[in-house]
Amino acid sequence: MIFRTRRAASLATAALLASGAVAAFGVPAHAAGTETDLAITSAGTKVADGAWGKVAWAKVANQGKNTPSKVSLKVDASKVDDSKLWFVPVTEGGCTTDSDPTLFVCELGKTEIPGPGETIELPLLMIKPDGTATGPYKAPVTITVESPDDTDDSNNSVTFDVEVTPESGVDLGVIVPDVKTSFDFETGKEGKKLHPGDTALVYGEVANQGDMAARGLKLTYKLPEHVSLAFPIDGCKTGAERTVVCEDKDFVLEQDTVLVLPLPVVVDEDVKAPVALKGGSLEAVAHGALKPEARISKQATVPDFDRAEVREIEESEFVDIDPSDNSDDFAVIVAATGNGGGGGGLPVTGVQAGAIGAVGAGVVLAGAAMFLVSRRRRVVLVAPGDEKTNS
């Protein structure tokens, strides 16, 4: 397996969205057959002492049977002191503010609106104004999801604390987009949809947003019913209840680095479609922490488990600063046979909306109203078909 490191788009250091920078949107007429139930949760809202900031997540789940015609977010960050922390939501549809730059209205783009059984992860930028601000600091933020098609508003709002902690440690964050397309391992091509009997890739993305490197990594996948591992992977073991565990006790994931592991899966031929196969998840756990100044061998940057990507230390007390984002759920969306066909090759990023791609795309679409941060994140990516080398 050859592990490639690439540069990702810059994150936003500040998100002082100019009033009117993105066109405001009106309320559309209700569309028949779009009634649904949207729910929102949050994850990963605590920043380590020595970290410049973090990408947290607002997760919008569609628990209904239809795709809504329109979805927007109202974000109230008025209690956040901008001398302590900058808090900015990012969506492809764009965010606007009026006279108060801490009250955002964000529209979801067409590709962000979740279909039945799907969940979309929307990035929330949490950035220290000078990059080195220390805690303790805590303030509440409220995000409300709105849609003219939502039939249940009891789960439309979430209030959480954004926090800067004086603690140091590893801070793993996991994002797994829903699986919607097939992948042909013989041709290396991705399809437009996923049908019964098809093979596909589950793109698990694990970021270390703490101020210490993680030493030793254990990834535990749970696959939905009717989904199984397509073929064995070195360093990964299958277990009961459709679990797949990938572990390397010497693997080092540096701070500001992302590990991407495409897991090959296959959908049962006899599954009744269309259907959203729920119950998938990925949990990441580090065994210990390394000091930032520690140096490691090149061999340690290559994990034992095949198809993945990441990066010595005096032993120190291990702390995962924010375990709230150490796992993420996903669904496998299976279309009825005859809907869709083959497509192009695997996207360069390999991830629809991960901790890197989503933020980079959001920053570009937000336009000149956002300043770009000079700091860049490194990505460790293993593509299907790569093989280990000693180079």
C-alpha positions in Angstrom: 0.0 0.0 0.0 1.4 3.4 -1.0 0.4 6.2 1.3 0.1 9.6 -0.4 0.0 12.9 1.4 -1.8 15.8 -0.3 -2.6 19.4 0.6 -6.2 20.4 1.2 -8.0 23.7 0.7 -7.3 26.3 3.3 -9.7 26.5 6.2 -11.4 29.8 7.1 -9.7 31.8 9.9 -12.5 34.2 10.2 -15.9 34.2 8.8 -17.1 37.7 9.0 -19.8 37.2 6.4 -20.6 40.5 4.7 -24.3 41.4 4.8 -25.7 40.5 1.4 -22.6 38.7 0.2 -24.7 35.7 -0.5 -28.2 36.3 -1.9 -31.0 35.9 0.6 -33.5 33.2 -0.1 -37.3 33.4 0.0 -39.8 30.8 1.3 -40.9 28.5 -1.5 -44.3 27.2 -1.9 -44.8 23.8 -0.3 -44.3 21.0 -2.7 -46.6 18.0 -2.6 -44.9 14.7 -1.6 -42.0 16.4 0.2 -43.2 16.1 3.7 -40.6 14.7 6.1 -39.0 14.9 9.5 -35.7 16.5 10.0 -33.6 16.2 13.2 -30.3 18.0 14.2 -27.5 17.1 16.5 -24.0 18.4 17.1 -20.5 16.9 17.7 -16.9 18.0 18.4 -17.3 21.4 19.9 -14.3 21.4 22.3 -10.9 22.9 21.3 -7.6 21.7 22.8 -5.2 24.2 24.5 -2.5 24.2 21.9 -4.7 23.8 18.8 -5.4 26.7 16.5 -9.0 25.8 16.3 -11.2 23.0 15.1 -14.0 21.9 12.7 -17.1 20.9 14.6 -20.2 19.4 13.1 -23.9 20.0 12.8 -25.6 16.8 11.6 -29.0 17.0 9.9 -30.8 13.6 9.6 -33.8 12.9 7.5 -36.0 10.6 9.5 -39.0 10.8 7.1 -40.0 9.2 3.9 -39.5 12.1 1.4 -36.8 14.5 0.4 -37.6 18.1 1.5 -37.7 20.8 -1.2 -35.7 23.3 0.9 -33.7 23.2 4.2 -32.0 26.1 6.0 -30.3 26.6 9.4 -30.6 29.5 11.9 -27.5 29.8 13.9 -27.4 31.9 17.1 -23.8 32.4 18.2 -24.6 35.7 20.0 -23.3 34.5 23.3 -19.8 33.7 21.9 -17.2 36.3 22.7 -15.3 36.9 19.5 -12.2 37.9 21.4 -12.1 34.3 22.7 -13.4 32.3 19.7 -14.7 32.8 16.2 -17.6 30.5 15.4 -18.8 30.2 11.8 -21.2 27.7 10.1 -20.4 26.7 6.5 -22.8 25.4 3.9 -22.7 25.1 0.1 -25.9 27.1 -0.2 -24.2 30.0 1.7 -24.8 31.9 4.9 -26.0 35.4 5.5 -26.0 37.8 8.4 -27.9 41.0 9.0 -26.7 43.7 11.4 -25.6 41.1 14.0 -22.6 39.0 12.6 -23.3 36.4 15.2 -26.7 35.4 13.9 -26.5 33.4 10.7 -29.1 32.1 8.3 -27.6 29.3 6.1 -29.2 27.6 3.2 -28.4 24.0 2.3 -27.4 23.4 -1.3 -29.2 20.8 -3.4 -26.5 18.2 -2.8 -26.6 18.8 0.9 -30.3 18.2 1.4 -30.6 14.7 2.9 -32.9 12.2 1.3 -34.9 9.6 3.3 -32.7 7.8 5.8 -29.7 10.1 5.0 -27.6 12.4 7.2 -25.5 15.4 6.1 -22.6 16.6 8.2 -22.2 20.4 8.0 -18.9 22.0 9.2 -18.8 24.5 12.0 -15.6 26.5 12.2 -14.2 27.2 15.6 -11.1 29.4 15.4 -9.0 31.1 18.1 -8.6 34.8 17.0 -4.8 34.8 17.5 -4.4 31.1 17.1 -3.0 30.6 20.6 -5.8 31.7 23.0 -6.1 29.5 26.0 -9.1 28.4 28.2 -11.0 27.8 30.1 -13.8 29.4 28.1 -17.3 28.2 27.3 -20.4 29.7 25.6 -23.7 28.4 24.3 -24.7 28.2 20.6 -28.1 27.3 19.3 -28.8 25.9 15.8 -32.2 25.3 14.4 -33.0 23.4 11.2 -36.0 24.7 9.2 -38.0 23.4 6.2 -41.5 24.1 4.9 -41.8 20.3 4.6 -40.9 19.4 8.2 -43.8 17.8 10.0 -42.3 17.6 13.4 -40.4 20.5 15.0 -39.7 18.8 18.3 -36.2 17.7 17.2 -35.3 20.7 15.0 -33.1 22.6 17.5 -29.9 21.8 19.4 -28.1 24.0 22.0 -24.5 23.1 22.9 -21.4 24.7 24.5 -18.4 25.7 22.4 -15.4 25.4 24.6 -11.7 26.2 24.7 -10.0 24.0 27.3 -6.6 24.5 29.0 -6.0 20.7 28.5 -3.7 19.2 26.0 -4.1 15.9 24.2 -5.3 14.0 21.2 -8.6 15.0 19.7 -9.9 12.4 17.2 -12.8 13.3 15.0 -14.7 10.9 12.7 -16.8 11.6 9.7 -18.4 8.9 7.4 -20.6 10.1 4.6 -23.6 7.9 3.7 -22.8 5.4 0.9 -24.8 6.1 -2.2 -22.7 4.9 -5.2 -21.2 1.6 -6.3 -17.6 1.0 -6.9 -16.2 -1.6 -9.4 -12.9 -3.0 -8.1 -12.1 -4.5 -11.5 -12.5 -1.3 -13.5 -11.8 1.2 -10.8 -14.9 3.1 -11.7 -17.6 4.6 -9.5 -21.3 4.2 -10.4 -24.0 6.9 -10.1 -26.1 4.8 -7.8 -25.8 1.6 -5.6 -28.0 -1.4 -6.3 -28.5 -4.8 -4.7 -25.5 -7.0 -5.2 -23.1 -4.1 -5.9 -19.8 -3.4 -4.3 -19.0 0.0 -2.8 -16.6 1.9 -0.6 -17.3 3.3 2.9 -15.0 6.3 3.3 -14.1 6.6 6.9 -12.2 9.8 7.7 -10.4 10.2 11.0 -8.8 13.6 11.9 -6.6 14.5 14.8 -7.5 18.1 15.7 -5.8 18.1 19.1 -2.4 19.4 20.1 -0.7 16.0 20.5 -0.1 13.2 18.1 -2.0 9.9 18.6 0.1 6.7 19.1 -1.8 3.6 18.2 -5.1 3.6 16.4 -8.1 1.2 16.6 -11.0 1.7 14.1 -14.2 -0.3 14.7 -16.7 -0.4 11.9 -20.2 -1.7 12.3 -21.9 -2.4 9.0 -25.6 -2.2 8.4 -27.7 -5.3 8.0 -27.4 -6.7 4.4 -23.9 -5.2 4.0 -20.7 -7.1 4.5 -16.9 -6.7 3.9 -16.3 -7.3 0.1 -12.9 -9.0 0.6 -10.3 -9.3 3.5 -8.0 -6.4 4.4 -4.6 -6.8 6.0 -4.7 -5.6 9.6 -8.5 -5.8 9.8 -10.6 -8.6 11.4 -14.3 -9.3 11.0 -16.3 -10.0 14.1 -19.8 -10.7 15.4 -22.7 -8.5 14.3 -21.1 -7.3 11.1 -18.1 -5.6 12.8 -14.8 -4.9 11.2 -11.9 -3.9 13.5 -8.7 -2.4 12.1 -5.9 -1.8 14.6 -2.2 -0.8 14.6 -0.7 -0.1 18.0 2.4 1.7 16.6 0.6 3.9 14.1 1.0 7.6 14.6 -1.6 10.2 13.6 -0.1 13.6 13.9 -2.0 16.7 14.8 -3.7 18.5 11.9 -3.6 15.3 9.9 -6.4 13.2 8.5 -6.5 9.4 7.9 -8.8 8.2 5.1 -9.6 4.4 5.0 -11.9 3.3 2.1 -13.5 0.1 3.4 -14.7 -2.2 0.5 -18.2 -3.6 1.1 -20.9 -5.5 -0.8 -24.7 -5.3 -0.6 -26.7 -8.5 -0.5 -28.2 -9.4 -3.8 -31.6 -10.2 -2.3 -32.1 -6.9 -0.4 -35.4 -5.2 -1.3 -34.8 -1.8 -2.8 -35.1 1.2 -2.7 -34.0 1.2 0.9 -31.8 3.1 3.3 -29.8 0.5 5.3 -29.1 2.1 8.6 -27.1 1.1 11.6 -23.6 1.7 10.1 -21.0 3.4 12.3 -17.2 4.0 12.7 -15.5 4.6 16.0 -11.9 5.6 16.4 -9.8 5.2 19.5 -6.2 6.1 20.1 -4.0 4.1 22.5 -1.9 7.0 23.7 -0.5 10.4 23.0 2.9 11.8 21.8 4.3 15.2 22.4 4.3 17.5 19.3 8.1 17.8 19.2 8.5 14.0 19.2 10.1 12.5 16.1 9.1 9.2 14.6 10.5 6.8 12.0 9.1 6.7 8.5 7.9 3.1 9.0 5.6 4.2 11.8 3.7 6.4 9.4 2.5 3.3 7.6 -0.3 1.5 9.4 -0.5 -2.3 9.4 -4.0 -2.3 8.1 -4.2 -2.2 4.4 -5.9 0.6 2.3 -5.4 3.5 4.9 -3.2 6.8 5.7 -1.1 8.7 8.6 2.3 9.5 11.2 8.0 9.3 18.8 7.4 10.3 22.1 8.0 10.1 25.7 5.1 8.5 27.4 2.5 10.9 28.8 -0.9 10.7 30.3 -3.3 10.1 27.4 -6.3 12.3 27.0 -8.8 12.5 24.2 -9.9 16.1 24.6 -13.4 15.7 23.0 -14.8 12.2 22.7 -18.1 13.5 21.4 -16.9 13.2 17.7 -15.0 10.0 18.0 -17.7 8.1 16.2 -20.1 8.7 13.3 -23.1 6.9 11.9 -23.7 6.2 8.3 -26.4 4.6 6.1 -26.0 2.6 2.8 -28.6 4.0 0.3 -29.6 1.2 -2.1 -31.6 2.2 -5.3 -34.0 -0.1 -7.1 -32.4 -2.0 -10.0 -32.6 0.0 -13.2 -32.1 3.4 -11.7 -28.7 4.8 -12.7 -25.6 3.4 -14.3 -21.9 3.6 -14.4 -20.0 6.8 -14.0 -16.5 8.2 -13.9 -13.5 7.2 -11.8 -13.0 7.6 -8.1 -13.0 11.3 -7.0 -9.6 12.6 -6.1 -10.6 13.4 -2.6 -12.3 10.1 -2.1 -14.7 11.8 0.4 -18.0 13.6 -0.3 -18.0 15.9 2.6 -15.2 15.2 5.0 -13.3 17.4 7.5 -11.2 18.7 4.6 -13.3 18.7 1.4 -16.4 20.1 3.0 -14.7 23.0 4.6 -12.6 23.8 1.5 -15.7 23.7 -0.8 -17.7 25.8 1.7 -15.1 28.5 1.9 -14.9 28.8 -1.9 -18.7 29.0 -2.2 -19.0 31.5 0.6 -16.9 33.9 -1.6 -14.9 36.9 -0.6 -16.7 37.4 2.7 -14.4 34.9 4.3 -10.7 35.2 5.0 -8.5 32.2 4.4 -6.2 30.8 7.0 -2.6 30.3 6.2 -2.4 27.1 8.1 -3.0 24.0 6.0 -4.0 20.4 7.0 -2.3 17.3 5.7 -4.3 14.4 4.5 -3.2 10.8 4.5 -5.0 8.9 1.8 -4.9 5.3 0.6 -6.5 4.6 -2.8 -8.0 1.2 -3.8 -5.4 -0.9 -5.6 -2.4 0.6 -3.9 0.2 -1.8 -2.4 2.7 -1.5 0.3 6.3 -0.7 -0.6 9.5 -0.3 1.4 10.3 3.0 -0.2 
